[in-house]
Each structure stands twice: as C-alpha cells, then as structure tokens.
Amino acid sequence: MTTPNELRLLPWSGPGDKSCYLSTDDPDGYMSRLADNIEDIQLGTARNLLEEASEALDDPGTSLDDMRCLVKELTGALRDLYRVATSRSHRRATSDPREPTC
C-alpha cells in the first residue's frame, strides 16, 4: 500500500477544489510528465502575471476594475504556485537521499 508521503500532489484540483494525488513508481510515466508540463505552464503564467502586475502598478492610469481583475488572476496563480511548491517539497522530502537532486 502507498503511504501518503509517497503520493505526488498534482498541480490541479478535483471537484470541490479537493487535492488530487498520483501514486506511481515511474517518475517518467505519462501522468508524471503531464503533471510536470502543467507545473511548467503554471510557472510561466505566474511569471507573465507578475510582469503585468508590475506594469499596472507603475501606470497611474490603470483602472480599479483592471486592478481587481489582475488581483483575481494573481490569486489563482499564487494558489497554483503554492500547490506546485508543496508538491515539490514533499517529493524532495521523500526522495532517496543517495540520489542526486541536480
């Protein structure tokens, strides 16, 4: 039986915003690669939103509605990044200490 420490937290949620986990011995399997690709997309989205937010903050003409929309998007991106960071920290904690991390 797989213990909770061996499960990979996936970068998306299920119905009711419940966490989804993957149990696999193959870090190069289809679902692991899919999760890695989704994480990369989420990281890129966050980077783009961060640039957009910096520009919006520097522009005194940015409307309140535009800022609200941006904050909503940033909140979603931050939620995704928190899930990615949590997943990666769990995988690092459960990885083989003899295995190189680079």
Secondary structure, DSSP 8 states (H G I E B T S, - for coil): ---GGGSEEEEEE-GGG-EEEE--S-TTSHHHHHHHHHHHHHHHHHHHHHHHHHHHHH-TT--HHHHHHHHHHHHHHHHHHHHHHHHHHHHHHHS-TTS---
